[in-house]
Amino acid sequence: MVYGKQKVSYGIDGIELLEKAEGLEPGSLALTRVLNDEDLRKIRLLKLKNAVKHVTKEEMPDGKKSDSSEDDVS
């Protein structure tokens, strides 16, 4: 990479998670509306939940069972 150049991203990372959470068909959200702060916050929370889901196990290291309750993002 040359000094002063930046990597440009043309997509929104995690928008497919927001589409799935809102029950929209894939690819339609980016075409139909401008995302606001609330949408970006939802994407951030959904990405975090998705990452945590892959990391956590049924039983925590201290021997306690993990709480598998789902929080509502909307």
Legacy VTK file of the C-alpha trace (Angstrom):
# vtk DataFile Version 3.0
C-alpha trace
ASCII
DATASET POLYDATA
POINTS 74 float
0.000 0.000 0.000
1.317 3.419 -0.936
1.400 6.274 1.581
-1.823 8.291 1.463
-3.899 5.606 -0.226
-6.826 4.041 1.573
-8.689 0.815 1.075
-12.194 1.600 -0.176
-15.104 -0.630 0.725
-18.212 -0.570 -1.461
-20.409 -2.726 0.741
-21.653 -2.512 4.303
-20.215 -5.232 6.490
-23.054 -6.983 8.330
-25.975 -5.627 6.318
-27.092 -9.181 5.583
-27.570 -9.714 9.339
-29.846 -6.670 9.532
-31.825 -7.861 6.499
-32.287 -11.266 8.118
-33.325 -9.714 11.462
-35.894 -7.467 9.785
-37.228 -10.225 7.511
-36.225 -8.573 4.241
-34.981 -10.321 1.127
-31.189 -10.240 0.608
-29.880 -7.193 -1.222
-33.006 -5.099 -0.858
-32.081 -3.058 2.216
-29.103 -1.238 0.716
-31.164 -0.312 -2.330
-34.295 0.922 -0.584
-33.162 3.135 2.289
-30.304 5.098 3.771
-29.037 3.535 6.968
-29.232 5.745 10.039
-27.452 5.530 13.401
-30.057 3.130 14.781
-29.544 0.727 11.849
-25.774 0.845 12.262
-26.156 0.184 16.000
-28.344 -2.855 15.225
-25.740 -4.139 12.761
-23.014 -3.744 15.383
-25.081 -5.667 17.973
-26.002 -8.413 15.504
-22.360 -8.855 14.488
-21.367 -9.074 18.157
-24.075 -11.647 18.885
-23.031 -13.659 15.836
-19.396 -13.641 16.969
-20.286 -14.575 20.553
-22.490 -17.413 19.338
-19.460 -19.024 17.672
-17.217 -18.572 20.709
-19.374 -19.574 23.670
-20.106 -23.146 24.615
-22.970 -24.693 26.535
-20.930 -24.729 29.735
-18.788 -21.834 30.933
-15.182 -22.449 32.165
-16.187 -21.947 35.826
-18.640 -24.864 35.611
-21.831 -22.795 35.429
-24.332 -23.260 32.628
-24.496 -20.397 30.150
-27.700 -18.370 29.870
-28.959 -18.977 26.338
-31.707 -16.338 26.385
-31.886 -14.186 23.257
-32.213 -10.413 23.599
-34.409 -8.527 21.153
-32.340 -6.157 18.983
-35.230 -4.102 17.660
LINES 1 75
74 0 1 2 3 4 5 6 7 8 9 10 11 12 13 14 15 16 17 18 19 20 21 22 23 24 25 26 27 28 29 30 31 32 33 34 35 36 37 38 39 40 41 42 43 44 45 46 47 48 49 50 51 52 53 54 55 56 57 58 59 60 61 62 63 64 65 66 67 68 69 70 71 72 73
